[in-house]
Amino acid sequence: MSREPTTLEPALLEWLGRSEHLPVTGWEPDPPLDALHCHPDLVARLAEIARPVRGTARTFVAGCPVIHHPAGQPIAAASGTSWLVVRSAQPAGALASHWHTNGLAPEWVDLDPFAPDVALARGIDLLRAQVARAFELADSP
């Protein structure tokens, strides 16, 4: 299976670029496979890293999972087989991806959710730290 991102859904990029979002609560269940525009392994990875961060909520936009702060601001999203962005404003470090998403604010960081040179447990810890930081930033006025 290729780990290259697929073409990003314009509706997803528009959603992430909005300045206003309504509050989001709960954890929306996975949609049917034929409605997903994100590989199930990546949906599972995003859930694994985001669910333990207190208060996160999940919705799907254009078949892609988006993690939100309860106040409404999106803090992470995934698409395709390996596209993952987190609104952490932190350097990617060992999770640096080989692409850059145009059209998003600079605080959005492209990350490799399956970084090949990082041990699985360490990679999950690093990804979770990025999501936790994004949550903290969204918590700030």
Helices and strands as residue ranges (DSSP letters): H 10-17, G 33-35, H 40-50, E 57-61, E 64-68, E 74-79, E 83-86, G 93-95, E 109-111, H 120-139
